[in-house]
Amino acid sequence: MQLENYISSLLYRYQCVVVPGFGAFLCQIKSASLQVESNTFLPPYKELSFNSQLQTSDGLLVSHIAQAEGKSYEETLENVLSAAKDWSETLKTEKQLDFPDLGSFRMNQEGRISFEPTTRVNYLMSSFGLSPVIANGVTREVLKEEVRQIETNIPFTITPEARKVKGLRPLYKYAAVVLLAVSTTLSGYSLYQEKIDSTAIAYEKAQKEVSKSIQEATFFSTRPVELPSINLNVHSKIERSHHIIAGAYRIRENADKRISQLLSRGYDARYLGQNRYGLYQVTYASFADPNQALEFLKKVRSEDSADAWLLSMD
């Protein structure tokens, strides 16, 4: 009988497993943690400990083994007590007792038992499949390289002797950043001022040309001049955002054929464009007033196609 295997299987489900005549294995749930020394993230686990004072059987281990092996409770209890006695004798003679899935027992010169739990098994069922994760250390070499690049581009030179002076190097870094910002600002202002000056010169030149033309027309003409009339065509732009769709086609040629058919029937058909699915849309007509669009849609459905529909765009 491999008593330690039965103990291991019960530790997944219970917090305490008593071995009659030997002691009790206890579990305490620990949350996830970080080992700073090794940069390792540990998942939640059951921390295993041992108490040699709890030796009175609670029936859990014996009943489990009796059911698994098909034996009586009394016979199984005798076998467990015998195995526990063998463990105690081994500790007294060899001063150690090792179980891969439980841990290691040691007995000192004073007869006291110490227990070191195993780390190879996590008895917490909710952490099944989770393993420790080793995190890589964060390096700062990229930031250092950027600082060196700034120091290279600043308009003054830092000698090696000055770098060795304690406390000066951080000041030089800040000075480099400030000088870089100031130079960028001055360059931008210079370009802006040049643009303003060129605009003012062009405006002044245009004013002179206009004044010259006015003077020539006013003072050097000997007879009245009839100015030509100017006709301005002002079109009010009304956005037609309500479209009666005649169809949407995968191929542009099919859409053009449909437009030709509708135009021959007297509709104000046109090509609307592609929708988000890449289909070419054709409209019977477009309206700015949604009520007019709905009335026209009813007419189209009754006279031409019941598949026509209304598309309103903001």
Secondary structure, 3 states (H helix, E strand, C coil): CCHHHHHHHHHCCCCEEEECCCEEEEEEEECCEEECCCCEEECCEEEEEEECCCCCCCCHHHHHHHHHHCCCHHHHHHHHHHHHHHHHHHHHHHCEEEECCCEEEEECCCCCEEEEECCCCCCCHHHCCCCCEECCCCCCHHHHHHHHHHHHHCCCCCCHHHHHCCCHHHHHHHHHHHHHHHHHHHHHHHHHHHHHHHHHHHHHHHHHHHHHHHHHHHHCCCCCCCCCCCCCCCCCCCCCCEEEEEEEECCHHHHHHHHHHHHHCCCCCEEEEECCCCCEEEEEEEECCHHHHHHHHHHHHHHCCCCCEEEECC
